[in-house]
Amino acid sequence: MPRSARRGGPINLRHLDVRPRAEHTRTTVQLGEAAQPIPLYVLGKTDHDGRQRMLKSAKALYAQLRTARVQLTVPLTTACRHAEAEQDELLKAYGEVAAEEDKIGGGDGDMKPTPLLQQIVEYRTGFTAHATHDCIGIPTSSRSITS
């Protein structure tokens, strides 16, 4: 489960190992006591009632929604505002966008798409996201990524 840092930002870790499964080594990561679980809705795994329980009990400032290829990070207030919305349809749409990007980038041939999740973050700054940024960000002054 994702955790939040002391100041409230998400911490995402993913261990990738290209060796055969039998050769994998164990990796231990220890987070400080201040880290809090972040509500995580996973397409095809999390049900509506489970999501509602996570949102009601959350202490972190953010919530996340995830497919096999895309992870959305939104303020907890945004997630709660859209708590009754159909999350599967939203995530399927983001998955379709990622699949089209793979086709454009050559991912439907010999080249495999990256195993890393595309990170899409709702944020508030005074500027627009650019290609040089590490993640896709949609300013919330214009629209929400969950609607």
N, CA, C and O atoms as a GROMACS GRO file, in nm:
protein
  588
    1MET      N    1   0.085  -0.118   0.000
    1MET     CA    2   0.000   0.000   0.000
    1MET      C    3   0.089   0.124   0.000
    1MET      O    4   0.190   0.127   0.070
    2PRO      N    5   0.053   0.225  -0.078
    2PRO     CA    6   0.131   0.348  -0.078
    2PRO      C    7   0.123   0.417   0.058
    2PRO      O    8   0.027   0.397   0.133
    3ARG      N    9   0.220   0.495   0.087
    3ARG     CA   10   0.225   0.569   0.213
    3ARG      C   11   0.249   0.716   0.184
    3ARG      O   12   0.291   0.752   0.074
    4SER      N   13   0.222   0.800   0.283
    4SER     CA   14   0.251   0.941   0.266
    4SER      C   15   0.370   0.978   0.352
    4SER      O   16   0.394   0.919   0.457
    5ALA      N   17   0.446   1.075   0.306
    5ALA     CA   18   0.560   1.125   0.381
    5ALA      C   19   0.509   1.213   0.494
    5ALA      O   20   0.391   1.246   0.500
    6ARG      N   21   0.598   1.251   0.583
    6ARG     CA   22   0.562   1.331   0.700
    6ARG      C   23   0.488   1.458   0.662
    6ARG      O   24   0.394   1.498   0.731
    7ARG      N   25   0.528   1.522   0.553
    7ARG     CA   26   0.464   1.647   0.511
    7ARG      C   27   0.341   1.622   0.426
    7ARG      O   28   0.280   1.716   0.376
    8GLY      N   29   0.304   1.495   0.409
    8GLY     CA   30   0.179   1.464   0.343
    8GLY      C   31   0.188   1.417   0.200
    8GLY      O   32   0.087   1.373   0.144
    9GLY      N   33   0.304   1.424   0.138
    9GLY     CA   34   0.319   1.381  -0.001
    9GLY      C   35   0.332   1.230  -0.013
    9GLY      O   36   0.385   1.166   0.078
   10PRO      N   37   0.285   1.173  -0.124
   10PRO     CA   38   0.294   1.028  -0.142
   10PRO      C   39   0.436   0.979  -0.160
   10PRO      O   40   0.520   1.048  -0.218
   11ILE      N   41   0.462   0.860  -0.112
   11ILE     CA   42   0.588   0.790  -0.134
   11ILE      C   43   0.551   0.665  -0.214
   11ILE      O   44   0.474   0.582  -0.166
   12ASN      N   45   0.605   0.651  -0.333
   12ASN     CA   46   0.577   0.534  -0.416
   12ASN      C   47   0.706   0.459  -0.442
   12ASN      O   48   0.804   0.517  -0.490
   13LEU      N   49   0.706   0.333  -0.410
   13LEU     CA   50   0.823   0.249  -0.432
   13LEU      C   51   0.783   0.133  -0.522
   13LEU      O   52   0.676   0.074  -0.504
   14ARG      N   53   0.869   0.100  -0.617
   14ARG     CA   54   0.844  -0.018  -0.699
   14ARG      C   55   0.978  -0.085  -0.723
   14ARG      O   56   1.069  -0.024  -0.778
   15HIS      N   57   0.988  -0.209  -0.683
   15HIS     CA   58   1.111  -0.285  -0.700
   15HIS      C   59   1.101  -0.366  -0.828
   15HIS      O   60   1.012  -0.449  -0.843
   16LEU      N   61   1.192  -0.341  -0.920
   16LEU     CA   62   1.193  -0.413  -1.047
   16LEU      C   63   1.316  -0.503  -1.050
   16LEU      O   64   1.426  -0.460  -1.018
   17ASP      N   65   1.295  -0.626  -1.089
   17ASP     CA   66   1.404  -0.722  -1.096
   17ASP      C   67   1.387  -0.803  -1.224
   17ASP      O   68   1.286  -0.870  -1.242
   18VAL      N   69   1.486  -0.797  -1.312
   18VAL     CA   70   1.476  -0.865  -1.441
   18VAL      C   71   1.522  -1.011  -1.434
   18VAL      O   72   1.508  -1.085  -1.531
   19ARG      N   73   1.576  -1.051  -1.322
   19ARG     CA   74   1.621  -1.189  -1.308
   19ARG      C   75   1.502  -1.284  -1.295
   19ARG      O   76   1.393  -1.241  -1.257
   20PRO      N   77   1.523  -1.411  -1.324
   20PRO     CA   78   1.414  -1.509  -1.305
   20PRO      C   79   1.366  -1.506  -1.160
   20PRO      O   80   1.443  -1.478  -1.068
   21ARG      N   81   1.238  -1.534  -1.140
   21ARG     CA   82   1.175  -1.524  -1.008
   21ARG      C   83   1.253  -1.599  -0.900
   21ARG      O   84   1.262  -1.551  -0.787
   22ALA      N   85   1.308  -1.714  -0.930
   22ALA     CA   86   1.380  -1.794  -0.831
   22ALA      C   87   1.506  -1.723  -0.782
   22ALA      O   88   1.556  -1.753  -0.673
   23GLU      N   89   1.557  -1.628  -0.859
   23GLU     CA   90   1.679  -1.557  -0.821
   23GLU      C   91   1.653  -1.424  -0.753
   23GLU      O   92   1.747  -1.355  -0.714
   24HIS      N   93   1.527  -1.387  -0.737
   24HIS     CA   94   1.495  -1.259  -0.674
   24HIS      C   95   1.548  -1.255  -0.531
   24HIS      O   96   1.548  -1.356  -0.461
   25THR      N   97   1.592  -1.140  -0.491
   25THR     CA   98   1.637  -1.122  -0.353
   25THR      C   99   1.533  -1.040  -0.278
   25THR      O  100   1.456  -0.966  -0.340
   26ARG      N  101   1.531  -1.053  -0.151
   26ARG     CA  102   1.436  -0.979  -0.069
   26ARG      C  103   1.487  -0.837  -0.048
   26ARG      O  104   1.606  -0.815  -0.024
   27THR      N  105   1.397  -0.741  -0.056
   27THR     CA  106   1.430  -0.601  -0.033
   27THR      C  107   1.344  -0.551   0.082
   27THR      O  108   1.222  -0.570   0.082
   28THR      N  109   1.408  -0.488   0.178
   28THR     CA  110   1.335  -0.435   0.292
   28THR      C  111   1.343  -0.283   0.288
   28THR      O  112   1.451  -0.226   0.271
   29VAL      N  113   1.230  -0.218   0.304
   29VAL     CA  114   1.224  -0.073   0.310
   29VAL      C  115   1.154  -0.036   0.439
   29VAL      O  116   1.046  -0.087   0.468
   30GLN      N  117   1.215   0.051   0.516
   30GLN     CA  118   1.155   0.094   0.642
   30GLN      C  119   1.119   0.241   0.631
   30GLN      O  120   1.203   0.325   0.598
   31LEU      N  121   0.992   0.272   0.658
   31LEU     CA  122   0.945   0.410   0.657
   31LEU      C  123   0.925   0.456   0.801
   31LEU      O  124   0.892   0.376   0.888
   32GLY      N  125   0.946   0.583   0.825
   32GLY     CA  126   0.930   0.638   0.959
   32GLY      C  127   0.788   0.625   1.010
   32GLY      O  128   0.696   0.597   0.934
   33GLU      N  129   0.770   0.646   1.138
   33GLU     CA  130   0.639   0.633   1.200
   33GLU      C  131   0.537   0.732   1.147
   33GLU      O  132   0.416   0.707   1.157
   34ALA      N  133   0.582   0.843   1.091
   34ALA     CA  134   0.490   0.946   1.045
   34ALA      C  135   0.416   0.906   0.917
   34ALA      O  136   0.314   0.966   0.883
   35ALA      N  137   0.466   0.806   0.846
   35ALA     CA  138   0.402   0.765   0.720
   35ALA      C  139   0.262   0.710   0.747
   35ALA      O  140   0.242   0.633   0.841
   36GLN      N  141   0.167   0.749   0.664
   36GLN     CA  142   0.028   0.707   0.679
   36GLN      C  143  -0.017   0.634   0.552
   36GLN      O  144   0.026   0.670   0.443
   37PRO      N  145  -0.103   0.532   0.565
   37PRO     CA  146  -0.156   0.467   0.445
   37PRO      C  147  -0.237   0.567   0.361
   37PRO      O  148  -0.306   0.654   0.415
   38ILE      N  149  -0.228   0.554   0.230
   38ILE     CA  150  -0.305   0.637   0.138
   38ILE      C  151  -0.416   0.551   0.080
   38ILE      O  152  -0.390   0.437   0.039
   39PRO      N  153  -0.540   0.601   0.075
   39PRO     CA  154  -0.646   0.524   0.010
   39PRO      C  155  -0.607   0.490  -0.133
   39PRO      O  156  -0.569   0.579  -0.210
   40LEU      N  157  -0.616   0.363  -0.168
   40LEU     CA  158  -0.574   0.316  -0.300
   40LEU      C  159  -0.686   0.235  -0.364
   40LEU      O  160  -0.726   0.131  -0.310
   41TYR      N  161  -0.735   0.282  -0.477
   41TYR     CA  162  -0.838   0.211  -0.553
   41TYR      C  163  -0.769   0.148  -0.673
   41TYR      O  164  -0.712   0.218  -0.756
   42VAL      N  165  -0.773   0.014  -0.682
   42VAL     CA  166  -0.708  -0.059  -0.791
   42VAL      C  167  -0.815  -0.119  -0.881
   42VAL      O  168  -0.903  -0.192  -0.836
   43LEU      N  169  -0.807  -0.086  -1.010
   43LEU     CA  170  -0.904  -0.134  -1.108
   43LEU      C  171  -0.912  -0.286  -1.104
   43LEU      O  172  -0.810  -0.355  -1.116
   44GLY      N  173  -1.032  -0.338  -1.086
   44GLY     CA  174  -1.055  -0.482  -1.086
   44GLY      C  175  -1.027  -0.550  -0.954
   44GLY      O  176  -1.052  -0.670  -0.941
   45LYS      N  177  -0.976  -0.476  -0.854
   45LYS     CA  178  -0.945  -0.538  -0.724
   45LYS      C  179  -1.018  -0.473  -0.608
   45LYS      O  180  -1.056  -0.541  -0.513
   46THR      N  181  -1.038  -0.344  -0.614
   46THR     CA  182  -1.102  -0.272  -0.503
   46THR      C  183  -1.250  -0.254  -0.534
   46THR      O  184  -1.286  -0.210  -0.643
   47ASP      N  185  -1.335  -0.287  -0.438
   47ASP     CA  186  -1.478  -0.266  -0.462
   47ASP      C  187  -1.521  -0.130  -0.406
   47ASP      O  188  -1.446  -0.065  -0.333
   48HIS      N  189  -1.640  -0.090  -0.442
   48HIS     CA  190  -1.692   0.042  -0.404
   48HIS      C  191  -1.697   0.060  -0.253
   48HIS      O  192  -1.655   0.163  -0.201
   49ASP      N  193  -1.747  -0.041  -0.181
   49ASP     CA  194  -1.757  -0.030  -0.035
   49ASP      C  195  -1.619  -0.019   0.030
   49ASP      O  196  -1.601   0.056   0.125
   50GLY      N  197  -1.523  -0.094  -0.022
   50GLY     CA  198  -1.387  -0.088   0.031
   50GLY      C  199  -1.327   0.051   0.012
   50GLY      O  200  -1.259   0.103   0.100
   51ARG      N  201  -1.353   0.110  -0.104
   51ARG     CA  202  -1.304   0.245  -0.131
   51ARG      C  203  -1.367   0.345  -0.035
   51ARG      O  204  -1.299   0.433   0.017
   52GLN      N  205  -1.497   0.331  -0.012
   52GLN     CA  206  -1.566   0.422   0.079
   52GLN      C  207  -1.506   0.414   0.220
   52GLN      O  208  -1.485   0.516   0.286
   53ARG      N  209  -1.478   0.293   0.265
   53ARG     CA  210  -1.418   0.275   0.398
   53ARG      C  211  -1.280   0.341   0.405
   53ARG      O  212  -1.247   0.408   0.503
   54MET      N  213  -1.199   0.321   0.300
   54MET     CA  214  -1.064   0.380   0.298
   54MET      C  215  -1.072   0.532   0.303
   54MET      O  216  -0.997   0.596   0.377
   55LEU      N  217  -1.162   0.591   0.224
   55LEU     CA  218  -1.173   0.737   0.220
   55LEU      C  219  -1.220   0.793   0.354
   55LEU      O  220  -1.170   0.897   0.398
   56LYS      N  221  -1.313   0.725   0.419
   56LYS     CA  222  -1.365   0.774   0.548
   56LYS      C  223  -1.261   0.767   0.659
   56LYS      O  224  -1.262   0.851   0.749
   57SER      N  225  -1.173   0.669   0.654
   57SER     CA  226  -1.075   0.652   0.762
   57SER      C  227  -0.938   0.714   0.731
   57SER      O  228  -0.847   0.707   0.813
   58ALA      N  229  -0.923   0.774   0.613
   58ALA     CA  230  -0.792   0.825   0.571
   58ALA      C  231  -0.745   0.943   0.655
   58ALA      O  232  -0.823   1.031   0.692
   59LYS      N  233  -0.616   0.942   0.686
   59LYS     CA  234  -0.552   1.053   0.756
   59LYS      C  235  -0.453   1.125   0.664
   59LYS      O  236  -0.411   1.237   0.693
   60ALA      N  237  -0.417   1.062   0.553
   60ALA     CA  238  -0.324   1.121   0.458
   60ALA      C  239  -0.394   1.231   0.378
   60ALA      O  240  -0.517   1.240   0.380
   61LEU      N  241  -0.318   1.313   0.310
   61LEU     CA  242  -0.374   1.424   0.234
   61LEU      C  243  -0.412   1.385   0.091
   61LEU      O  244  -0.478   1.463   0.022
   62TYR      N  245  -0.373   1.265   0.047
   62TYR     CA  246  -0.395   1.223  -0.091
   62TYR      C  247  -0.463   1.087  -0.099
   62TYR      O  248  -0.465   1.011  -0.002
   63ALA      N  249  -0.516   1.058  -0.216
   63ALA     CA  250  -0.571   0.926  -0.248
   63ALA      C  251  -0.516   0.888  -0.386
   63ALA      O  252  -0.478   0.975  -0.465
   64GLN      N  253  -0.511   0.758  -0.414
   64GLN     CA  254  -0.460   0.714  -0.544
   64GLN      C  255  -0.556   0.615  -0.607
   64GLN      O  256  -0.627   0.541  -0.539
   65LEU      N  257  -0.555   0.616  -0.742
   65LEU     CA  258  -0.633   0.523  -0.823
   65LEU      C  259  -0.534   0.461  -0.921
   65LEU      O  260  -0.449   0.532  -0.976
   66ARG      N  261  -0.543   0.330  -0.944
   66ARG     CA  262  -0.438   0.264  -1.022
   66ARG      C  263  -0.494   0.159  -1.117
   66ARG      O  264  -0.588   0.087  -1.085
   67THR      N  265  -0.431   0.154  -1.235
   67THR     CA  266  -0.451   0.044  -1.329
   67THR      C  267  -0.317  -0.026  -1.341
   67THR      O  268  -0.224   0.006  -1.266
   68ALA      N  269  -0.304  -0.120  -1.431
   68ALA     CA  270  -0.176  -0.188  -1.452
   68ALA      C  271  -0.071  -0.092  -1.508
   68ALA      O  272   0.048  -0.119  -1.497
   69ARG      N  273  -0.113   0.019  -1.569
   69ARG     CA  274  -0.020   0.110  -1.637
   69ARG      C  275  -0.021   0.253  -1.586
   69ARG      O  276   0.075   0.327  -1.609
   70VAL      N  277  -0.128   0.294  -1.517
   70VAL     CA  278  -0.144   0.435  -1.481
   70VAL      C  279  -0.178   0.447  -1.333
   70VAL      O  280  -0.254   0.367  -1.279
   71GLN      N  281  -0.122   0.549  -1.269
   71GLN     CA  282  -0.158   0.579  -1.131
   71GLN      C  283  -0.194   0.726  -1.121
   71GLN      O  284  -0.116   0.814  -1.157
   72LEU      N  285  -0.315   0.753  -1.071
   72LEU     CA  286  -0.362   0.889  -1.048
   72LEU      C  287  -0.344   0.922  -0.901
   72LEU      O  288  -0.378   0.841  -0.815
   73THR      N  289  -0.290   1.039  -0.872
   73THR     CA  290  -0.279   1.085  -0.734
   73THR      C  291  -0.357   1.216  -0.724
   73THR      O  292  -0.330   1.311  -0.797
   74VAL      N  293  -0.454   1.218  -0.634
   74VAL     CA  294  -0.540   1.336  -0.618
   74VAL      C  295  -0.547   1.373  -0.471
   74VAL      O  296  -0.528   1.287  -0.385
   75PRO      N  297  -0.574   1.500  -0.441
   75PRO     CA  298  -0.596   1.537  -0.301
   75PRO      C  299  -0.713   1.455  -0.244
   75PRO      O  300  -0.807   1.422  -0.316
   76LEU      N  301  -0.705   1.423  -0.118
   76LEU     CA  302  -0.812   1.347  -0.054
   76LEU      C  303  -0.946   1.418  -0.069
   76LEU      O  304  -1.050   1.353  -0.083
   77THR      N  305  -0.945   1.550  -0.068
   77THR     CA  306  -1.071   1.625  -0.084
   77THR      C  307  -1.133   1.597  -0.221
   77THR      O  308  -1.256   1.586  -0.231
   78THR      N  309  -1.052   1.586  -0.325
   78THR     CA  310  -1.104   1.554  -0.459
   78THR      C  311  -1.162   1.412  -0.460
   78THR      O  312  -1.271   1.390  -0.514
   79ALA      N  313  -1.090   1.318  -0.401
   79ALA     CA  314  -1.138   1.179  -0.397
   79ALA      C  315  -1.271   1.170  -0.322
   79ALA      O  316  -1.361   1.098  -0.366
   80CYS      N  317  -1.283   1.240  -0.213
   80CYS     CA  318  -1.408   1.237  -0.135
   80CYS      C  319  -1.522   1.305  -0.210
   80CYS      O  320  -1.636   1.260  -0.203
   81ARG      N  321  -1.491   1.412  -0.282
   81ARG     CA  322  -1.594   1.483  -0.359
   81ARG      C  323  -1.651   1.394  -0.469
   81ARG      O  324  -1.768   1.407  -0.505
   82HIS      N  325  -1.570   1.302  -0.522
   82HIS     CA  326  -1.612   1.212  -0.629
   82HIS      C  327  -1.628   1.068  -0.579
   82HIS      O  328  -1.619   0.974  -0.657
   83ALA      N  329  -1.650   1.052  -0.450
   83ALA     CA  330  -1.654   0.919  -0.388
   83ALA      C  331  -1.761   0.828  -0.447
   83ALA      O  332  -1.741   0.706  -0.453
   84GLU      N  333  -1.872   0.883  -0.490
   84GLU     CA  334  -1.982   0.802  -0.542
   84GLU      C  335  -1.969   0.777  -0.693
   84GLU      O  336  -2.048   0.701  -0.749
   85ALA      N  337  -1.873   0.840  -0.759
   85ALA     CA  338  -1.857   0.825  -0.904
   85ALA      C  339  -1.805   0.686  -0.940
   85ALA      O  340  -1.745   0.618  -0.856
   86GLU      N  341  -1.828   0.644  -1.062
   86GLU     CA  342  -1.783   0.513  -1.112
   86GLU      C  343  -1.634   0.521  -1.145
   86GLU      O  344  -1.597   0.576  -1.248
   87GLN      N  345  -1.551   0.467  -1.060
   87GLN     CA  346  -1.406   0.476  -1.077
   87GLN      C  347  -1.354   0.385  -1.188
   87GLN      O  348  -1.256   0.418  -1.254
   88ASP      N  349  -1.419   0.270  -1.209
   88ASP     CA  350  -1.370   0.177  -1.311
   88ASP      C  351  -1.371   0.240  -1.450
   88ASP      O  352  -1.276   0.222  -1.526
   89GLU      N  353  -1.476   0.312  -1.483
   89GLU     CA  354  -1.484   0.374  -1.616
   89GLU      C  355  -1.375   0.479  -1.634
   89GLU      O  356  -1.315   0.488  -1.741
   90LEU      N  357  -1.350   0.557  -1.530
   90LEU     CA  358  -1.244   0.656  -1.536
   90LEU      C  359  -1.109   0.589  -1.561
   90LEU      O  360  -1.033   0.631  -1.648
   91LEU      N  361  -1.080   0.485  -1.484
   91LEU     CA  362  -0.950   0.418  -1.497
   91LEU      C  363  -0.937   0.345  -1.630
   91LEU      O  364  -0.828   0.340  -1.687
   92LYS      N  365  -1.045   0.288  -1.680
   92LYS     CA  366  -1.040   0.223  -1.812
   92LYS      C  367  -1.006   0.326  -1.920
   92LYS      O  368  -0.931   0.296  -2.012
   93ALA      N  369  -1.061   0.446  -1.908
   93ALA     CA  370  -1.032   0.552  -2.006
   93ALA      C  371  -0.883   0.589  -2.002
   93ALA      O  372  -0.821   0.605  -2.107
   94TYR      N  373  -0.827   0.604  -1.883
   94TYR     CA  374  -0.684   0.633  -1.872
   94TYR      C  375  -0.601   0.517  -1.928
   94TYR      O  376  -0.497   0.540  -1.990
   95GLY      N  377  -0.647   0.394  -1.907
   95GLY     CA  378  -0.578   0.277  -1.962
   95GLY      C  379  -0.578   0.278  -2.114
   95GLY      O  380  -0.479   0.240  -2.176
   96GLU      N  381  -0.688   0.320  -2.174
   96GLU     CA  382  -0.696   0.330  -2.320
   96GLU      C  383  -0.598   0.434  -2.373
   96GLU      O  384  -0.536   0.414  -2.477
   97VAL      N  385  -0.585   0.544  -2.302
   97VAL     CA  386  -0.489   0.648  -2.343
   97VAL      C  387  -0.348   0.591  -2.338
   97VAL      O  388  -0.269   0.612  -2.430
   98ALA      N  389  -0.313   0.519  -2.230
   98ALA     CA  390  -0.180   0.460  -2.218
   98ALA      C  391  -0.154   0.360  -2.331
   98ALA      O  392  -0.043   0.355  -2.384
   99ALA      N  393  -0.254   0.280  -2.367
   99ALA     CA  394  -0.238   0.183  -2.475
   99ALA      C  395  -0.213   0.253  -2.609
   99ALA      O  396  -0.130   0.208  -2.688
  100GLU      N  397  -0.283   0.363  -2.633
  100GLU     CA  398  -0.261   0.439  -2.757
  100GLU      C  399  -0.122   0.501  -2.759
  100GLU      O  400  -0.057   0.506  -2.863
  101GLU      N  401  -0.076   0.549  -2.643
  101GLU     CA  402   0.060   0.604  -2.635
  101GLU      C  403   0.163   0.497  -2.665
  101GLU      O  404   0.265   0.525  -2.729
  102ASP      N  405   0.138   0.374  -2.620
  102ASP     CA  406   0.229   0.263  -2.651
  102ASP      C  407   0.237   0.239  -2.801
  102ASP      O  408   0.345   0.216  -2.856
  103LYS      N  409   0.122   0.244  -2.868
  103LYS     CA  410   0.120   0.223  -3.013
  103LYS      C  411   0.199   0.333  -3.085
  103LYS      O  412   0.277   0.305  -3.175
  104ILE      N  413   0.177   0.456  -3.044
  104ILE     CA  414   0.248   0.569  -3.105
  104ILE      C  415   0.398   0.557  -3.081
  104ILE      O  416   0.478   0.587  -3.170
  105GLY      N  417   0.435   0.513  -2.962
  105GLY     CA  418   0.576   0.503  -2.925
  105GLY      C  419   0.642   0.373  -2.967
  105GLY      O  420   0.757   0.348  -2.931
  106GLY      N  421   0.573   0.289  -3.042
  106GLY     CA  422   0.631   0.164  -3.086
  106GLY      C  423   0.614   0.049  -2.989
  106GLY      O  424   0.676  -0.056  -3.007
  107GLY      N  425   0.531   0.067  -2.886
  107GLY     CA  426   0.514  -0.037  -2.785
  107GLY      C  427   0.431  -0.155  -2.828
  107GLY      O  428   0.417  -0.250  -2.751
  108ASP      N  429   0.375  -0.153  -2.949
  108ASP     CA  430   0.295  -0.267  -2.993
  108ASP      C  431   0.376  -0.364  -3.080
  108ASP      O  432   0.321  -0.461  -3.130
  109GLY      N  433   0.503  -0.338  -3.097
  109GLY     CA  434   0.590  -0.424  -3.177
  109GLY      C  435   0.688  -0.498  -3.088
  109GLY      O  436   0.650  -0.557  -2.988
  110ASP      N  437   0.816  -0.494  -3.125
  110ASP     CA  438   0.920  -0.562  -3.048
  110ASP      C  439   0.954  -0.491  -2.918
  110ASP      O  440   0.999  -0.554  -2.822
  111MET      N  441   0.933  -0.361  -2.914
  111MET     CA  442   0.964  -0.283  -2.795
  111MET      C  443   0.850  -0.293  -2.695
  111MET      O  444   0.734  -0.266  -2.728
  112LYS      N  445   0.883  -0.333  -2.573
  112LYS     CA  446   0.780  -0.343  -2.469
  112LYS      C  447   0.766  -0.210  -2.397
  112LYS      O  448   0.864  -0.136  -2.383
  113PRO      N  449   0.644  -0.178  -2.351
  113PRO     CA  450   0.626  -0.053  -2.275
  113PRO      C  451   0.699  -0.060  -2.141
  113PRO      O  452   0.728  -0.169  -2.091
  114THR      N  453   0.728   0.054  -2.084
  114THR     CA  454   0.796   0.059  -1.955
  114THR      C  455   0.714  -0.014  -1.849
  114THR      O  456   0.591  -0.007  -1.851
  115PRO      N  457   0.779  -0.082  -1.757
  115PRO     CA  458   0.706  -0.147  -1.646
  115PRO      C  459   0.666  -0.046  -1.538
  115PRO      O  460   0.592  -0.079  -1.445
  116LEU      N  461   0.715   0.077  -1.550
  116LEU     CA  462   0.682   0.179  -1.451
  116LEU      C  463   0.544   0.237  -1.478
  116LEU      O  464   0.504   0.251  -1.593
  117LEU      N  465   0.475   0.271  -1.374
  117LEU     CA  466   0.342   0.332  -1.388
  117LEU      C  467   0.354   0.475  -1.438
  117LEU      O  468   0.444   0.549  -1.397
  118GLN      N  469   0.265   0.513  -1.528
  118GLN     CA  470   0.255   0.655  -1.563
  118GLN      C  471   0.193   0.724  -1.443
  118GLN      O  472   0.089   0.682  -1.393
  119GLN      N  473   0.255   0.830  -1.399
  119GLN     CA  474   0.208   0.904  -1.283
  119GLN      C  475   0.132   1.028  -1.329
  119GLN      O  476   0.187   1.111  -1.401
  120ILE      N  477   0.007   1.040  -1.289
  120ILE     CA  478  -0.074   1.156  -1.321
  120ILE      C  479  -0.118   1.217  -1.189
  120ILE      O  480  -0.179   1.150  -1.106
  121VAL      N  481  -0.085   1.344  -1.170
  121VAL     CA  482  -0.102   1.408  -1.040
  121VAL      C  483  -0.187   1.533  -1.055
  121VAL      O  484  -0.162   1.617  -1.142
  122GLU      N  485  -0.288   1.545  -0.970
  122GLU     CA  486  -0.364   1.670  -0.963
  122GLU      C  487  -0.289   1.762  -0.868
  122GLU      O  488  -0.258   1.723  -0.755
  123TYR      N  489  -0.260   1.882  -0.911
  123TYR     CA  490  -0.182   1.971  -0.828
  123TYR      C  491  -0.228   2.116  -0.846
  123TYR      O  492  -0.302   2.147  -0.940
  124ARG      N  493  -0.185   2.201  -0.757
  124ARG     CA  494  -0.216   2.344  -0.766
  124ARG      C  495  -0.085   2.421  -0.763
  124ARG      O  496  -0.016   2.424  -0.661
  125THR      N  497  -0.052   2.482  -0.873
  125THR     CA  498   0.064   2.571  -0.880
  125THR      C  499   0.018   2.692  -0.959
  125THR      O  500  -0.102   2.714  -0.970
  126GLY      N  501   0.103   2.765  -1.012
  126GLY     CA  502   0.063   2.877  -1.095
  126GLY      C  503   0.105   2.857  -1.239
  126GLY      O  504   0.100   2.951  -1.319
  127PHE      N  505   0.148   2.734  -1.274
  127PHE     CA  506   0.198   2.710  -1.409
  127PHE      C  507   0.145   2.580  -1.465
  127PHE      O  508   0.087   2.499  -1.392
  128THR      N  509   0.165   2.560  -1.592
  128THR     CA  510   0.118   2.440  -1.661
  128THR      C  511   0.230   2.338  -1.670
  128THR      O  512   0.348   2.375  -1.675
  129ALA      N  513   0.196   2.210  -1.670
  129ALA     CA  514   0.296   2.104  -1.683
  129ALA      C  515   0.361   2.107  -1.821
  129ALA      O  516   0.297   2.144  -1.920
  130HIS      N  517   0.487   2.068  -1.826
  130HIS     CA  518   0.561   2.064  -1.951
  130HIS      C  519   0.623   1.926  -1.968
  130HIS      O  520   0.629   1.848  -1.873
  131ALA      N  521   0.670   1.894  -2.089
  131ALA     CA  522   0.728   1.764  -2.119
  131ALA      C  523   0.852   1.735  -2.035
  131ALA      O  524   0.889   1.619  -2.018
  132THR      N  525   0.916   1.838  -1.982
  132THR     CA  526   1.037   1.817  -1.902
  132THR      C  527   1.007   1.777  -1.758
  132THR      O  528   1.099   1.744  -1.683
  133HIS      N  529   0.882   1.779  -1.718
  133HIS     CA  530   0.845   1.740  -1.581
  133HIS      C  531   0.844   1.587  -1.570
  133HIS      O  532   0.827   1.518  -1.670
  134ASP      N  533   0.861   1.536  -1.449
  134ASP     CA  534   0.868   1.392  -1.426
  134ASP      C  535   0.734   1.322  -1.425
  134ASP      O  536   0.729   1.199  -1.428
  135CYS      N  537   0.626   1.396  -1.421
  135CYS     CA  538   0.495   1.334  -1.418
  135CYS      C  539   0.397   1.422  -1.494
  135CYS      O  540   0.426   1.538  -1.523
  136ILE      N  541   0.282   1.366  -1.526
  136ILE     CA  542   0.178   1.443  -1.592
  136ILE      C  543   0.097   1.511  -1.483
  136ILE      O  544   0.049   1.444  -1.392
  137GLY      N  545   0.082   1.640  -1.491
  137GLY     CA  546   0.004   1.712  -1.392
  137GLY      C  547  -0.104   1.793  -1.460
  137GLY      O  548  -0.080   1.857  -1.562
  138ILE      N  549  -0.221   1.790  -1.404
  138ILE     CA  550  -0.332   1.869  -1.457
  138ILE      C  551  -0.369   1.972  -1.353
  138ILE      O  552  -0.416   1.937  -1.245
  139PRO      N  553  -0.349   2.102  -1.384
  139PRO     CA  554  -0.385   2.205  -1.286
  139PRO      C  555  -0.533   2.198  -1.252
  139PRO      O  556  -0.617   2.187  -1.341
  140THR      N  557  -0.565   2.203  -1.125
  140THR     CA  558  -0.704   2.189  -1.084
  140THR      C  559  -0.784   2.316  -1.103
  140THR      O  560  -0.906   2.315  -1.084
  141SER      N  561  -0.718   2.424  -1.139
  141SER     CA  562  -0.794   2.546  -1.163
  141SER      C  563  -0.881   2.533  -1.287
  141SER      O  564  -0.981   2.603  -1.301
  142SER      N  565  -0.844   2.442  -1.379
  142SER     CA  566  -0.921   2.427  -1.502
  142SER      C  567  -1.016   2.308  -1.496
  142SER      O  568  -1.128   2.318  -1.547
  143ARG      N  569  -0.976   2.197  -1.436
  143ARG     CA  570  -1.062   2.080  -1.428
  143ARG      C  571  -1.000   1.978  -1.333
  143ARG      O  572  -0.885   1.992  -1.293
  144SER      N  573  -1.075   1.879  -1.299
  144SER     CA  574  -1.027   1.774  -1.211
  144SER      C  575  -0.997   1.650  -1.294
  144SER      O  576  -1.066   1.624  -1.392
  145ILE      N  577  -0.897   1.574  -1.257
  145ILE     CA  578  -0.863   1.454  -1.332
  145ILE      C  579  -0.959   1.339  -1.300
  145ILE      O  580  -0.953   1.234  -1.364
  146THR      N  581  -1.046   1.358  -1.203
  146THR     CA  582  -1.139   1.253  -1.166
  146THR      C  583  -1.279   1.279  -1.216
  146THR      O  584  -1.372   1.209  -1.176
  147SER      N  585  -1.297   1.377  -1.302
  147SER     CA  586  -1.432   1.402  -1.352
  147SER      C  587  -1.433   1.409  -1.504
  147SER      O  588  -1.538   1.430  -1.564
   0.00000   0.00000   0.00000
